[in-house]
Amino acid sequence: MSTTTPTRIRYHKRTPTGLTKSEQENWDPKILGLWEKCAVGDNNDKESFQRSFVRHVTTTLARSVYNIDNFSAYQATANTVRDRLIKRWNDTQQSHTESDPKRVYYLSLEFLLGRSLDNALLNLGLKESFGEGVKDLGFRMEDVLDQEVDAALGNGGLGRLAACYMDSLATLDYPAWGYGLRYTYGIFQQRLKDGYQVEFPDYWLNFDNPWELPRLDVVVDVQFGGSVNKYTDDEGRVRHVWEGSDIIKAVAYDVPIPGYGTKNCINIRLWSSKPKRQFDLHRFNEGQYEQAVQEQMQAENITAVLYPNDNHMVGKELRLKQQYFWVAASLHDIVRRFNKSGKPWSKFPDQVAIQLNDTHPTLAIVELQRILCLDWDEAWDIVRRTFAFTNHTILPEAMEKWPVPMVAYLLPRHMQIIFDINLFFLQDVEKKFPDDRDLLAKLSIIEESTPQFVRMAHLAIVGSHRVNGVAELHSNLIKTTIFKDFAKYYGSEKFDNVTNGITPRRWLHQANPKLGDLITEVLGNKDWLKDLSLLKKLESFVDDKDFKKRWAEIKHFNKVRLAKHIETQTGIIVSPDAMFDIQVKRIHEYKRQFMNILGVIHRYNCLKKMSSQEKSEVVKRAVIFGGKAAPGYYIAKLVIKLINSVADVINNDKSIDNLLKVVFIPDYNVSVAEIIIPASDISQHISTAGTEASGTSNMKFVLNGGLILGTVDGANIEIHEEIGDDNIFMFGNLADQVEDLRHAHRYRNVPMDPALQEVVKDVESGQYGDSRIFAPLINTLTVGKDYYLISDDFGSYLNAQSLVDEAYKDQDDWIRKSILCTARM
């Protein structure tokens, strides 16, 4: 009796989702053994690093020991680290393919990653050995790290939160992927000209990016426009076929995200837009040179910049195309990976969880409903069990809405589905609340205006099984204000709270290494990097003189570092002995940088009136601003201009003895934040109560031992609860008073706060430049009825500032407060 040997596979082919264990069994073990023998090893000692470094210099970069600079050293170091990172990435992806777990997919239009090399070194535990290796080769690791440019994939808190989430998911060993867009220029590079913000492209991809893996063979066709044809299938069911007229290719680029203290390495997949046909040779040969590449330019515009200016219809259309392009490619990828498992569609929500980071990816709900070849109700049940929605705003004007004619033109099938979703939803509402027509209008996904609009937040709520706010106050407010009618219909249990967080690996260990080392030393290990509750043990050192001295020295070191950065970037000299008073975040009216600079003018006026003796008792203060205004946000850009105009006057007034300096640091980003945050004495988080959903910069400052001056808003409230009354300075009206105050401003003649009125007169008098420039800004307080309640909070704000001054004079107690802030975060 003869036996046959099973045929072994000896050829290779591309398998985007990897091989399962059963598929691997068909491979020739000799081939697999040889591959394993030749694979990149796990040797992370100094000598192994140096061999890899020199190999990358001579082969990857085609250079030699005689023509390598700091940037080339960065490239060689980054590629050496990437070799280790990719091995973990491959092992993680193969492990997930074999175990086939439920995966988390995080859809975010922004991922504000910052620099990657230092983060990878720290998370992989390579900083020490590789640092020594670089030094022996003739470089300083500090100089090497400084060569990297920030990835221009985000703007503010939303994007940085997404990056922190991915770091945390990797560290906690979750099988997770992020999906975003690979912007060619990102948000923009901010420069100052005559005190005004000027936007320039951020050429962050000018050099080969070692932190992305081009997947040029992973391409998804995304269509726009066209028409929808209806037919009846063999089973008598009505089907729709969308035949798009324009097709854009989505090309994948992968960004590995390593976890800390684990071999888990997850992924962010970014999509880049390319034309279906890059070059029209026929037109070129006819001399139509611009038309020959027109299709390419139009396609690549989709991923050119983050948040294209939507002050015009062309910009709005580009934004909508950007959002659909991203979710269509991502859903295609997610569904392809699920289909690999061979499971029925009914198991989709058991294998796939998709988190919508704000309303930007909401079209993913409609796209999945379109893709599922099932009965409507069965498909809709799968969709709702798959998606969850994170809301990031309380401001009605920040809720995304798209004109129905625009959606119908670009995405005709999706518009039909949206209308159907809305109809079936409203029919259910009508059954539950008969004849309540006002409720139907309030809950409708379609806003009945001229033209009609699609309310994306409403669509996200209806299409998700869970909706969460991002701070306790915010989560309560969305149930009682903007989404109160949905809470009435669904019940409050659909709405949840998940307060934002930050990763301590980036925001203390990496940004503030000296403080991180001190904490590790006194706690005896680095376990606190994965369990912040362990920082509570620092409380036992608050009265230890030696510990407090070292804490103060580290703070001073960080202030010296920031002072050097300020001088380099702006030419302004600030003393590290001054109190560093910092407000760095996106420039917006509700964040009230305007109130801050008006408060600075008040302080300046007070200094001008003081005697020499009185000045000798004043706390020196450097008020430091940073942040970008949206290109089309005129009022926010005027705030930047006013800050710089005030700075020009105050910084050049020798009569105040350098007791006050004002600085605007241009082009605020993650790397700049890593310098600014550890140096803070006091940071301002002064949004109008009920407008800041959460905030995360407040957490970063407090984790680094900085105190907060803030309103009772967002995560300030929960930070206050943790660190205690004595270690934070709160002021201002409460969220439940805001609407009454606004009503009074609209319909009653409420006088302006006298101190504020005096400051406004100074601006109107031309003391800080042509007053006509700032007239629209002043009008927000008068004609605009002071919507963000600067006048109502100004007196309380000034009183809180006085308390800050008095507290800072007792440096021993201030250091005690600083330690407690970190310990209780």
Secondary structure as UniProt FT lines:
FT   TURN            16..17
FT   HELIX           21..24
FT   TURN            25..26
FT   HELIX           29..38
FT   HELIX           46..55
FT   HELIX           56..60
FT   TURN            65..66
FT   HELIX           70..99
FT   STRAND          103..107
FT   HELIX           117..124
FT   HELIX           127..136
FT   TURN            137..138
FT   HELIX           141..145
FT   TURN            146..147
FT   HELIX           157..171
FT   TURN            172..173
FT   STRAND          176..181
FT   STRAND          189..193
FT   TURN            194..195
FT   STRAND          196..200
FT   TURN            204..205
FT   TURN            210..211
FT   STRAND          213..224
FT   STRAND          227..232
FT   TURN            234..235
FT   STRAND          238..243
FT   STRAND          246..258
FT   TURN            260..261
FT   STRAND          265..275
FT   HELIX           281..285
FT   TURN            286..287
FT   HELIX           289..292
FT   HELIX           294..300
FT   HELIX           301..303
FT   HELIX           313..340
FT   TURN            341..342
FT   HELIX           345..347
FT   HELIX           348..351
FT   STRAND          352..357
FT   TURN            360..362
FT   HELIX           363..371
FT   HELIX           376..386
FT   STRAND          387..390
FT   HELIX           396..398
FT   STRAND          401..403
FT   HELIX           404..410
FT   HELIX           412..432
FT   TURN            434..435
FT   HELIX           437..443
FT   STRAND          446..447
FT   STRAND          453..455
FT   HELIX           456..462
FT   STRAND          466..469
FT   HELIX           472..480
FT   TURN            481..483
FT   HELIX           484..490
FT   HELIX           492..494
FT   STRAND          495..497
FT   HELIX           505..510
FT   HELIX           513..523
FT   HELIX           527..529
FT   HELIX           532..541
FT   TURN            542..543
FT   HELIX           545..570
FT   TURN            576..577
FT   STRAND          579..584
FT   HELIX           589..591
FT   HELIX           593..609
FT   HELIX           612..616
FT   STRAND          621..626
FT   TURN            631..632
FT   HELIX           634..651
FT   HELIX           654..656
FT   TURN            657..658
FT   STRAND          660..665
FT   HELIX           670..676
FT   HELIX           677..679
FT   STRAND          682..685
FT   TURN            689..691
FT   HELIX           697..703
FT   TURN            704..705
FT   STRAND          707..711
FT   TURN            714..715
FT   HELIX           716..723
FT   HELIX           725..727
FT   STRAND          728..731
FT   HELIX           735..737
FT   HELIX           738..747
FT   HELIX           754..764
FT   TURN            765..768
FT   TURN            771..774
FT   HELIX           775..779
FT   TURN            780..784
FT   TURN            787..788
FT   HELIX           790..809
FT   HELIX           811..823
//
